[in-house]
Amino acid sequence: MLSLRLGYVLALAGLSKAGTVVWSGSFDSYETAADFDKWSWANQVGEYQWYIHGDGPTSDYLALDEAYKNPAVETEAHGLKLTISSNATWNSNMERAELIPQTTADLGTGTLYYHFSIKREEENAPDSTLEHQILFFESHFTELKYGIGSPTTDLQWYVGGTSQWGTDFVPGTWFNFAYEIDFDGQTVALWASTDDAELEKVGDAVSASTSTNSADFHVGVLRIVNQDPPEDWYISGVYIESGDITTSVAGVAANATSTAAKRDGKFGRL
């Protein structure tokens, strides 16, 4: 009985060290690509708004599968393959396929951590000679970019239009990120890792015009130039948390649960 109580107390301690999820962008709310179409301005349901895309069916741009998620993420069963192509134009001649949080939560106050993982493969690989804007805010105060800067093959973190950090965007590797945004202090920092490694701070806080109306974080990709061939981007582990940052890529709930179980002796010694 004592060991069970101790395990419970330690589980609570593990939970206290993890952040609090403000909004979950898990793709497990959707069984097929067609489920994204259930959202509309008149029927605002689900985790995401879905209106920034071309005229084709949603299956042209979005696909769900267990193979599309980061295996290290324990809080979702499948990830997203997002495809941009010459038929993905929206309100411009640029290729765009982007999801927006559907939530009543305030995603623009205090210090929040915007988590996500992305990957590319050799097949339908992004063109490193063309500028891409990735997981960005409407004002572009912070974002990832690809196909711009030096070298153009780097995945780069931008703040206010200036590159702050970059890494070689090699195929077949999951790149995990968290934007650490202090909306009150007007700064942005970056945490990053690859595959199942824990997040580490790779970019110190930089002054930025931090702001959001909680409905302008673009979970997707914009390519400046519209031309063939199509490109595939893989996205997983999307969520926003407050409090202490969760550095485990497994996720907030999974990290707390697995840590408590280990401490309770279910998986051997911690």
Buried (B, 14 or more C-beta within 10 A) or exposed (E): EEEEEEBEEBBEEBBEBBBEBBBBBBBBBBEEBEBBBEBEEEEEEBBBBBEBBBEEEBEBBBBBEEEBBBEBBBBBEBBBBBBBBEBBBBEEEBBBBBBBBBBEBBBBEEBBBBBBBBBBBEEBBBBBEBBBBBBBBEBBBBBBBBBBBEEBBBBBBBBBEEBBBBBEBEEEBBBBBBBBBBBEEBBBBBBBBBBBBBBEBBBEBBEBEBBBEBEBBBBBBBBBEBEEEBBBBBBBBBBBBBBEBBBBBBBBBBBBBBBBBBBBEEEEEE
